[in-house]
């Protein structure tokens, strides 16, 4: 039953995303991804709030990860490894000893087909929520807020989501 609910929720969001894109919505891809993520959490009766402070921290994290990617010793590191590197986290102004965060990232691929582009916001949101993620800090996280940033890391554009909420150490 739970699997059916999740599949039904995904189908509903897909339909909503298609109608939103099909109507010539002028909202940015970032706004669409945020809306889809909010929908996913609302369908599970969970609250998740976008916070400007976390948007700013996520942007700093992206900028610092891009700087770290340019260093020879970080050649071949994954984007998540760069985003969670201790020096990068500290340079971004995140105190891992005081807070716990979850970070996820997905590359903003350039799609050629209009069909795939219509569902791009949903695909990116699903990847951010259910794809690979890493934790910053050592607490147990119950995410209730998030921030987003879009930026380049090592020459490729990424959507980065930083989640935070009550945690216990």
N, C-alpha and C positions, 0 to 999 in steps of 0.2 A: 504494500500500500504506500509506503514511504517513497519507494522508487517511482511509483505511478505519479505521486504528487510532484516529485521533482521534475519528471518528464513533462507533466502537464504545465508546470511553471515555466520550463524552458520554452515550450511551444507557445505559451501565452506571450512571453517576452519577445520571442521571435516575431510573432504576429504584430505586436506593438511596435517593435523596432522597424519592421518593414513598412507599416503604415506611416510611421513618423518620417522615415526617409522618403517614402513614396510621395508624401505631400509637399515635398520641397522645403522641409524644415531648414531654417537658417542657423540652427544651433551648431556649434562646433563639434567635431568628433569627440573631443574631451568631455564636453557637456553631455553628449549622448552616452558615452561610456559610464559617466557618473550616474546618469539616470537609470541605466540598465542595472548597475550594481545596486542602487537603491531599491529597485524593483525586486531583485533576487532576495535581498534581505527582508524586505517587507512581506514577501510571500512566505517566508519562514517565521513570520511574526517576531522578527528581530529588528532592533533599532541600530542604525549605523548612520553617523552624522559626519558630513564633510566639514573639516575645520581648517580655517585659513592658516593657523599656526603650523599644522601638519603639511599643508600645501607648501609653505615656505621651507620647512625642514626637508621635505622631499626634493624640492628644487636645489637646495644646498647639497644634498646627498648626491644628486645627479651630477652637479658641477664638480664636486670633489672626486667622484668616481671617474669622470672623464679625465681629470688631471692625473689620477693614478694610472689610468689605462695607457697614458703616454710614456710612463716609465718603463724602461727595459726589463726590470725585474718582474713586471706584471704582465708581460707578453703571454698570451694564451690563457689568462684568467677569464673565468666566466663573468658575465655582468653581475650576477648575484654575489659572486665572490668579491668583486670590486665594491659593490654597494654595502657589503657587510664587513669589509676590511676595517680593523680597529682604527688605523690612522685616518681612513676616510670618514668613518663615523664620528670620530673626535673632531676632525676639521669641519664637519658639517654642523657642529654644535650639539650633537646628541650625546647625552650622558648615559651610557649603557648601564652604569652602576645604579642609577636612580630610576630608570624607566625600562619598560619592555616594549618592543615594537616588532611588527612583522613586515617584511618588505618583499614585494614581488615586482617583476618586470616582464614586459613583453615587447618585442620589437614591433615597430609600426611599419609593417611590410607595405610596399606599394603594390596594390592589386590591380590587375589588368581588366578583369571582367566586371561589368556593372552589377551583375548578380551577386558576386562576392562582396563588392563594395557596399551594397545595400545592407548586408549583415555584418559589416566590419565592426561596428560598435559592440554588438552582442558577442562576437568571437573574441574580441580583445577583453571584454569584461569577464567572460567565462575563463579565459586564460589567466587573468589576474587573480580571480577568486580561487580557482581550482587547480591552477598550474603550480609549478615549483615556487616555493617561497622560503625565506630564511628568517631566523629570529635574531634580533639585536637585543642584548640583555639576557639575564638568566631567570627572570620570573616566569610565572605561568600567566599567559595572556588571555584575557577575555575582551576581544576588540569591540569597541563601541564607537570609535571615530576613525576617520581616515583622511589622508591627504594625497594629492596627486601632483605629479610633475611630468612634463613631456620635455625631453631634451636629448642631446646627443651624448653618447658614450662610445668612445673609440670609433667615431665616424658614422655610427648608425643611430637612428632616432628610436627612443624607447618611451613607453608609458611606464611610469613607476608609481606604485601604490604603497604608501606607508600607513600601517594600521597601528592604533594604540587604544588603550582602554585600561580598565582596572587590572592590576596585576598583583600577584603576591610572590614574594621571593622565597 
